[in-house]
Amino acid sequence: MDQVAHYDKKGIAELDEIAAKINNGFVTKNMIQEFILGEKEHFDWVRQDVKLIKLVGLENYMLEQL
């Protein structure tokens, strides 16, 4: 899971760089920034679930999802 977190952080950083380079397209830049925000929220959600899995174990986590 740590490897996945590394790629998620890297991808979000790359999207931030792309958004910073857009100077002439307000709509495009706004869309990218909204997408980045959604990705950051998703990353936080996944990170919280991974912590919960480590705390209670995968089997108990899966039972809770039912």
Secondary structure as UniProt FT lines:
FT   HELIX           2..21
FT   HELIX           26..56
FT   HELIX           58..65
//
